[in-house]
Amino acid sequence: MSLPGFFPGTELPEGWWQALWPEPGNVLAAVGLTPGADAIDLCSGDGWFTLPMARIARHVFAIDIDRKLLELARRRLASHGVENCDLIEGDAYHVDRLVPHPVDFVFMANAFHGVPQPVRLARAVARALKPGGGFVVVNWHRRPREETLILGEPRGPATELRMTPEATRAAIEPAGLKLGAVVEVPPYHYGAIFEKPAP
């Protein structure tokens, strides 16, 4: 049973992300995370991306609604001696209220397709960003689920939940964020990189 507020179709069984992206730092580099940034790992799960984010960024806020997954993330970070992270239990729709100040970079992987109110989420992200800051959405390409094999089995959200880059753009740009680039994130994903315009 999903938690209240949990986005549908975003569950990831243990071992998926390691099989899918054995080098998560490469994904972060591909979508533009730069050293010295203050960053948010939104819907951070067990911290698979939080750890490499913390090795690049100045400070990371990892936000998830699932306390158990945050505890796994806490253990992952502690086992590597990482201390520049705050783990925050909360609803992604409230991201702007959950962090103490605007940040340079918000990252969301494997979750945006399940957001029931994407413009509402994008507006909250926009409020959480500094002018010139970036919002990166890593989404599954809109390929049939039976074609996206991980560990020998079809994985990922149902085909009908998957979003094209155009659909992702249409869901986010009404919040005032502008698409700057779309990059490939092999084997089955793309990264849509949005920017909050400077005033």
Secondary structure, 3 states (H helix, E strand, C coil): CCCCCCCCCCCCCCCHHHHHCCCHHHHHHHCCCCCCCEEEEECCCCCCCHHHHHHHCCEEEEEECCHHHHHHHHHHHHHCCCCCEEEEECCHHHHHHHCCCCEEEEEEECCHHHCCCHHHHHHHHHHHEEEEEEEEEEEECCCCHHHCEECCEECCCCHHHCCCHHHHHHHHHHHCCEEEEEEEECCCEEEEEEECCCC
